[in-house]
């Protein structure tokens, strides 16, 4: 479709303002491309188990977090469409079930997908017609996976039935966003719509009036203003009454109820904690709630296990420095007295280990968390 664009009215408006210097305006076409892999993963892509990366403890395909399931439900497909409880479980980590199937040489036709709607394309043979039958079903998550990740405390005292029944795909992807360089595209219903026409001015004025300070954690973002958002507390984006607004850093904003669509990168969460560190907000966190609030959600499974085992409170966002006081490695959680910590990025793990620290990934910690009691309780 050919578009006709005319900027004469804009030019006349500029001339009315009689600028001292006339600026230049150029309109250029910039093509954007959608990666083929992202399109395939949104719909589901057939893979072999060997093609799925499990190094982080989660499942990923070409740098993207994915879920894995068996699409073929045989002649049970219609029953599963109407009663998803009867369907195959989907996997979110390399759990004992997947390990068992791999060791037994069972190479089923797996599908990886990163659609967060919760509906999985399934297929099978119609019991009566013997023809191919296809549809979508809200399959359930694998309980072995929840236990291995200790998701929301699943294996360390959490309400297992509640965690299983309430499992939300978007919330899960948001929790572990720091582990992946690529994120699935937001669904259309989470797009930034519903704001008033003057929202930009309202939010800017509100941030100035509140001294660019997050009202949840207290971090000041005057020097990093894009990291401060204005949140509608009642969820109604057109309700701009001052008592319905709250200034929040992007980390605190993403952790608000019904905000699982806000997916942050690891660098964004680290940037917020860098500022909190510089402003002394992470010193002496004296209770578990504060540690959970300030830490990356991707290590909350570790924290649930530590609390259950009565381990000492860790430091959040601890930085190991060299002889010149330059930060060498960033640890999500640390017990400096014992030179022990948990990190997400491989480079941080390697650098810290090179300086004599015992550093593990969240996945490695959870594999054998009870073994650390001799040092983390003292």
Secondary structure, DSSP 8 states (H G I E B T S, - for coil): -------HHHHHHHHHTT-SS--------------HHHHHHHH-EEE-GGGSB-TTSB-EETTEE-EEEE-B-GGGHHHHHH-GGGS--BBSB--HHHHHHHHTT----EEEE---SS-EEEEEE-TTT-SEEEEEE---B-HHHHHHHTGGGTTTTS-HHHHHHT--HHHHHHHTGGG-SB-----GGGSS-S--TTHHHHHHHHHHHTTTB-TTT--B-TTSGGGEEEEETTS-TT---GGGEEEEEHHHHHTSTT-TT----HHHHHHHHHHHHHTTTTTT--SHHHHHHHS-GGGHHHHHHHHHTT----EEEEEEE-TTS-EEEEEEEEEGGGTEEE-SSHHHHHHHHHTT-EEE-HHHHHHTGGGGHHHHT-
